[in-house]
């Protein structure tokens, strides 16, 4: 698999503020239940938003360089067998190198920056 350099996580602004203040993000209830923090690649994040955050305003898109996560990051099959990045550790706030607001268009669909890698 040709691994991307960046992976992404959607969070509410409140979730990110709490994580930044604490110095790390330990995950949502869903992540804790699954035992890892869910991430998406640039190619996967729009579908993730549509499935899990439909029409939800006030989201932030966190970008993290894969190299910053080391062995705690694993690529595992999920939707349709596609490999998704899963982090088996807390996400250090300092590892987030990109933070973008995600707005909704007139149809209530999320609008992502055009330069995701």
N, C-alpha and C positions, 0 to 999 in steps of 0.2 A: 504494500500500500504506500502510495506517495503521501506522506504525512504533511498536513498544512503547518504553517508556522504559527498561526493564531487560531485560538478557539474562543467561543463566545458563550456568555450566560446572560439571560434576561432576569432582571430583578426589579422590584418596585424601588422607588427612590428611598422610601423608609427602610427597606431591607438593606440597601447599600449604605445608608447613613449609619445604621447600627453596626454593620460589618466594619466599616471604615473606622468608627470610633473604637471598636473592640480590637482592631488590628488584623482581623481575619473573618472569613465567612465560613461557617460550619455547615451551611445548607438549610434548606427549608424542611418542613415536616416530611415532604415527599422524598427529599434526598436522604434524610436521616433514616426513614423507613427502608429505603433501598440500600443503604450502606455506602453510598458514594454521592458526590455532587455531579449532577447532570450538566453537560456542556454540549454545544453543537458546533459544527464547522460553519463557515460562511455559506456553504451550499445547503445546509440543513436548517439554519436558524429561522427562516421565514415559515417553514412548515411547523417547526416547533412552536413558534408564536401563534400560528393559526390553531393548532391543536390544544395548546395548554394555556394560552393567554388571549383567546379570541376577544376582540373589541375592548381589551383592557387598556385604559390610558395610564399615563404616568410611569411607563417602564423605562429603564435604562439598559443599555447594552454594554456589558463589560467585555473587554477584549484582553486576552491573556496570551502571552507567548508560550508556546508548548515547551520550549527549552527550560523555562523557569519552574516547571512542575516536576521534573525528574521522573523517577520510577513510580511515584504515586499515581501517575496518569496512565490509564490503560484504555486501549481501543477495543470496544466490545460490541457484538451484534445487538441491534435493537430493531427499530421499525423496518420491516421488510428485509431484515438481514444486513442492513447497512451498518457499518462500524461507526460508533459514536464515542466521543471522548468522555471518560468517567474518571473523576478524581477521588481517590481513596485517601483523602486527607483534607484538612481545612485549607481553604484558599487564603494565602496571605494577602492582605490588602495591597501590599507593595508590589505584588505580582501583576496587578491590574495595570496595564499600560495604555488602555483606551477606555473611555467612558463617554457614550453617546446617548442622548435622549432619543427615544423611539416614539414618534408621533403617529397619530391615526389619520388616514386620508378620509375623504368625504363618505366612503363606504364602510368606514370603521376598520379597515385593514391597516396593519402596521407598515410604516415606511422606514426602511433601513438605509443607512448611508451606502452610497454607491461604490465606496472604495474598500469594502471588506476583502481581506485576503484569505 
